[in-house]
Amino acid sequence: MTRIVMISTGDEVLQGDIVDTNAAWLSQQLNENGLQMSWRLTVADELSDLSRAFSEASQYADWIIVNGGLGPTSDDLSAEAAANALGEPLKEFTSWIDVLLERYQSRGRVMPESNRKQALLPVSAVLIDNPVGSACGFVIELNGARLLFTPGVPSEFKLMVKEQILPRILDAVEVTPPAMYRWLTFGLSESRLNDFLGKIELLEGMTLGYRSAMPSIEVKLKVVQGIEQQTVEHVISQIVDALGDNLFCHHNKGFAAEIQSLMLSREASLALAESCTGGMLASELVALAGSSAYFQRGYVTYSNEAKQQDINVPAQILEQYGAVSEQVAIAMAEGARAKAGTDYALSITGIAGPDGGTEEKPVGTVGFALATPDRTYSQLLRLPNRGRGLVRSVAAAMAMDMLRRYLIGKPVFGEYEFIKRVSSA
Amino acid sequence: MTRIVMISTGDEVLQGDIVDTNAAWLSQQLNENGLQMSWRLTVADELSDLSRAFSEASQYADWIIVNGGLGPTSDDLSAEAAANALGEPLKEFTSWIDVLLERYQSRGRVMPESNRKQALLPVSAVLIDNPVGSACGFVIELNGARLLFTPGVPSEFKLMVKEQILPRILDAVEVTPPAMYRWLTFGLSESRLNDFLGKIELLEGMTLGYRSAMPSIEVKLKVVQGIEQQTVEHVISQIVDALGDNLFCHHNKGFAAEIQSLMLSREASLALAESCTGGMLASELVALAGSSAYFQRGYVTYSNEAKQQDINVPAQILEQYGAVSEQVAIAMAEGARAKAGTDYALSITGIAGPDGGTEEKPVGTVGFALATPDRTYSQLLRLPNRGRGLVRSVAAAMAMDMLRRYLIGKPVFGEYEFIKRVSSA
């Protein structure tokens, strides 16, 4: 197996000031191309630590992707450390300086002197072009391993990996990328998913994985090339069957993307009335371009007065049942639907905590309603109290799940792990 | 200097399926205690790779914190790899089995057989208690380095580090934690911050750092013990002066926390009218417990009809100036304030993209208004078009900045890098 190692440099990454998104992204890219990262090292901006890391990794790996440390400032040490590891001097690669000079000139600007440092590379280095930044990449060979140096800026790094580094590796190792299938689920824990899906017999070359992205869990199936499509389809249908009603969508673009696609294909319109989620659901829907074609408006009725004045929730219902109740959820959804004149309206009213819970209605108690042209569906649920943020995001997902189920003709009230249904109508 | 290394294990972390939040958290903990992580290694669940990593790290480091791989399943290999690196057999630590048996018994449950594996540790290991999980930690000594094995579950890991591992290291190395000062800024780029703050003379033992958390940038000053408080205060006042109006708050709890604190101390109330942000600002405010004491309601008036019907924006203004205009922003804020009966109202209406831009009003054009008891402030800005998400989040932050400035008696219209003011009133 080809051994691929990543070395990330930089104090910000090591000290946790920046989450190393380049690393996760590179792993995924390799994975989807049938390759695997063997290990990853994160090193501080220290010359001796860096050259030591290059030397040690080169004893072990076939390919080493070094990320960061190619900038113009004094704490950018990757090229110098590479030269030390090679036992070579640095030399100025004038061809790169020419590229930079031309770029600056074409924009009518003068190149800062500090950029010259970025062309100082080990004598044996071979340049890798960086069409979008001043840090060129380069390759060296050390102990039989190829070290590929890349800039830390994510956009530059990603372009260089996609256009120049992945093709090089794929060319040399001749793997064929596996096919990836992805699903988003709602309402099942990872261990329950494992119970359900663990029974499915996978062929050699098929790998089933999970990725928790609360409140959803992504299920993914990786299939190496060469397995008959009919066999793959058979496994997929078993997965889809096992996920049942808890399968939210056949992609990993998010719940809002599925809602948008379902609503657009039905040319239907939606209004929202949110209390404890406070605009979170509206914001998730609006995050997608094109949402204005179905999403009309939202009422963030956080106070009781707002519920009464903006969407006509009767004061008597608020008094009799309390703001967190099925009855108020129904009045909110029906009120919002009437005010907005939309086909559908969803409402959410609950206790997100940490305070405000009572014995009868503890934190996590949330009322939901879906108003449709025919009738209104409502339920009062007890969501797990795992913090204000999670109560709110699970509530937003739950409202979307009610609408999704209604639109595809499934029972509006699903079965969810860890969530207790107090009542429904 | 004490050399501290972290070894993270697990395919999910290496393959980018999980972001390694434990690593960033540990780095920050060390940092705030005057310690530093020298490097970090992420290794797959492979026995030979793991024991090789332990051996090599032990040649270099004083302390090695190993995270993960202590679970009950077959791909949890940390203890076995440690035994291999030591050249020792595993033995069953019955004292840990007794702890687990008692815990299960006290809950009236039977311990699964698979838990027994978690007590199989290298002969020379010394146990570290895990009061909240079934994976005990343990310490071994290898080549003079101490390896501390910790569970991967974040809550268990954090408790073990805080209560047992940090005290051990701090006890042995005798450092005194530095003082940390933090500020959130809005509207300055990192390089501009660097220009402004780079001129301030720092004493030996003071470190100034930045952390980008768009749309804010955190500035932090680390001061080692022993520097006179007066000297520190002098530097702090220079920093605060240099940040000027772009200093949003003297903490890093977020913009919404500052707004909440300012509003609560003034016992004032707020309503929102959002178009392109679509509830994002409301959701950010409501994310904080206690927000109901000042935030009354929000109108997500995504369609023109909603703007007219819910907050009385005159159709004629919409027609004459277009939905994205200072005039409509003013009508939205004043309409929301009148409907809600609050002291203040903020409005946001803009083009978040990627479509919908025109030559006159390109993507990133956003109108804002703040309605107060005295008068209404409004501006039309051109935010940088760096994607729909960023246009929306910068717009939400900008609205908060207008309110913040008003509340503390600064000019409502600030100066921001990369943002062009088209007009204001």
Interface residues (C-beta under 8 A of the other chain):
Chain A: E12 L14 Q15 G16 D17 I18 V19 D20 T21 A23 A24 W25 L26 S27 Q28 N31 Q36 M37 S38 W39 R40 L41 T42 V43 A44 E46 D49 R52 A53 E56 Y60 G209 Y210 R211 S212 L272 E274 C276 T277 G278 G279 M280 L281 A282 S283 L285 V286 A287 A289 S291 S292 F295 Q296 R297 G298 Y299 V300 T301 Y302 S303 E305 A306 Q309 D310 K339 A340 G341 A352 G353 P354 D355 R388 G389 R392
Chain B: E12 L14 Q15 G16 D17 I18 V19 D20 T21 A23 A24 W25 L26 S27 Q28 N31 Q36 M37 S38 W39 R40 L41 T42 V43 A44 E46 D49 R52 A53 E56 Y60 G209 Y210 R211 S212 L272 E274 C276 T277 G278 G279 M280 L281 A282 S283 L285 V286 A287 A289 S291 S292 F295 Q296 R297 G298 Y299 V300 T301 Y302 S303 E305 A306 Q309 D310 K339 A340 G341 A352 G353 P354 D355 R388 G389 R392
